[in-house]
Amino acid sequence: MNEPNVLVTGAGGFIGHHLVKSLVGRGFRVRGVDLKSPEYEPTAAQEFLLLDLRRWESCLRATEGMDHVYALAADMGGIGFIESNKAVITHNNVLINVHTIEAARQNGCSRYLYTSSACVYPGYLQDRADVTPLREEDAYPADPEDGYGWEKLFSERVCRHYTEDYGLLTRVVRFHNIFGPLGTYDGGREKSPAAICRKIAAAANGDAIEVWGDGEQTRSYCYIDDCVEGIYRLMQSDHGEPLNLGQDRMVSINELVDMIAAIAGKRIGKRYDTTKPQGVRGRNSDNSRLRQVLQWEPRITLEEGLGVTYDWIAGRLAATRPAVVTAAC
Ligand SMILES: NC(=O)c1ccc[n+]([C@@H]2O[C@H](COP(=O)([O-])OP(=O)(O)OC[C@H]3O[C@@H](n4cnc5c(N)ncnc54)[C@H](O)[C@@H]3O)[C@@H](O)[C@H]2O)c1
């Protein structure tokens, strides 16, 4: 039997780029689509199209001849970006997602995986640092992250209705803070692990780095190699309901800073800026259903993943600003 033709949207971005590499490694023929090519290394996709997926014609072109669609394209970033760009995020992502899924249906694609987020979970369940891990059914009654989270929850519903009304097999994955090398680490869209790695790589031994909030807010983090394995397993599964994909080890931002400082071999202090956005107070993933559905769970430790990520970001800084990093070592 022929392997399915696979489309990855957002293939110029962090997770999409890694996913393309892994699918090509598994023997699939992959078409990548994005507004931009991957920033840090060439794509592994056999075909790569530069298209704006907010546009209907681009979505028809992207999905033409495809069997499976991994829909990762989104206008997104860390908490600083999503809290101050709600109109543009909801506008762009609604257009991308409704056009991509309808084009996939019209072009006869058989499976469609949508990448949602832990940001769909209600704020009222995440107001303490020692939060109870979030189960998939906790998403309702809805009170998601304003802007970005509401759009994700809406697009999850769109997937459900396309399955109910048209029989399109949809898969919905809710990521919990994916990190790793080849991800954005500066410019305002970076997330906490990459931002902290960058700050520590640029700091001298004994310096203090800026921490947003009081550093006691908690999160769980999942390394990129586990993420792409989980995405693939979910696509192959027969699970049509949303599924968490993350680690269930929760750490505070202060602990994360200390872990990265230890990896860097530096003494690093913290300067707290409580005027900066912090997101919810605590968030963790309940992975019971993940284990049951995928017969698998993420296994790369936070320390291992941060080690690889720190080395990559420090290497990038050393290549662009050798004097600063040399002085810091
Ligand atoms: N990284 C995480 O921790 C995380 C957490 C939750 C959900 N997600 C979701 O996973 C998906 C991938 O995230 P990522 O971390 O790789 O983000 P990313 O920003 O690195 O990748 C998204 C890609 O989408 C592309 N894109 C944006 N608008 C587009 C358009 N109009 N047409 C075509 N391409 C467009 C961007 O250029 C970018 O390359 C997104 O849907 C995101 O919301 C990620």
The ligand as an ORCA input file, in Angstrom:
! r2SCAN-3c Opt
* xyz 0 1
  N       5.184     25.800     21.150
  C       4.286     25.551     22.088
  O       4.612     25.371     23.270
  C       2.828     25.455     21.728
  C       1.903     25.336     22.779
  C       0.553     25.237     22.476
  C       0.128     25.230     21.155
  N       1.044     25.375     20.152
  C       0.536     25.379     18.761
  O       1.353     24.525     17.954
  C       1.442     25.071     16.628
  C       2.900     25.236     16.250
  O       3.531     26.104     17.207
  P       5.070     26.521     17.134
  O       5.573     26.596     18.520
  O       5.785     25.694     16.136
  O       4.919     28.020     16.601
  P       5.728     28.794     15.459
  O       5.334     30.222     15.577
  O       7.180     28.467     15.519
  O       5.134     28.156     14.136
  C       3.915     28.589     13.565
  C       4.179     28.817     12.093
  O       2.943     29.222     11.463
  C       3.288     30.121     10.437
  N       2.169     30.970     10.047
  C       1.624     32.008     10.740
  N       0.675     32.597      9.999
  C       0.621     31.938      8.820
  C      -0.159     32.103      7.643
  N      -1.049     33.087      7.532
  N       0.058     31.252      6.607
  C       0.993     30.265      6.691
  N       1.754     30.056      7.783
  C       1.568     30.887      8.837
  C       4.395     30.975     11.050
  O       5.132     31.640     10.013
  C       5.197     29.940     11.821
  O       6.290     29.461     11.067
  C       0.628     26.367     16.650
  O      -0.671     26.124     16.216
  C       0.609     26.747     18.108
  O      -0.487     27.566     18.443
  C       2.372     25.496     20.406
*
